[in-house]
Amino acid sequence: MGRFTIVFEKLQEACEESDRDLATDSHSSRTENEEISELRRFALELTEPEYNSYTTT
């Protein structure tokens, strides 16, 4: 393993950076999804439902 020590060290560093990036992306994605959900709820509160009237004979 002596010849490839540097390769394995660099692979380990790349994996750690990738894990950190994924964690950051996951958190920002979750935050964005929560904001979108909140905007949808707000929009639903603002829109008035259509009133249906039915008559029978």
N, C-alpha and C positions, 0 to 999 in steps of 0.2 A: 504494500500500500504506500510505500515511501515515494514512489514516482508520481502517484496520483493524489497526494495529500492536498495540494493546492486546488485541484479540480473539485475534490469533495468539499473543501472549505468554501469555495466560491458557490457551489451548488447549494450548500446550507444557507449562505447569506442570501442568495436569490429566493430560496423558499421562505425565509423569514420575512423578507421584504414583501413578497407576494401575499403572505398571510396578513401582514399589516394593512396592505392595500385593500384586500378583500374585506377586512373588518371595517375599515373606514367607508368603503363603498356601501357595505350592508347597512351601516348606521345612517348614512346620508339618504340611501334609498328608502329606508323605513321612515325617516323624517319627512321625505317628500310624499310618500304614500299617505301618511297621517294628515299632512296639509291638504292634499287633494281630497281626502275623505271629509275633512272639515269644510272645505269649500262646497262640496256636493250637498252636505247637510244644510249649510247656510242657504244655498240656492233653492233647495226644496222648501225651506221655511218661507222664502220670499215669494215663491210662485203660488198663485191661488189655484186650487183645484177647480176643474170644470164642474159646473152644477148640471146634473141631469134631471130632467123632469119627465115623468111618465104619466100618461093619462090612460084611463080605461073606459070602455063604453059598455 
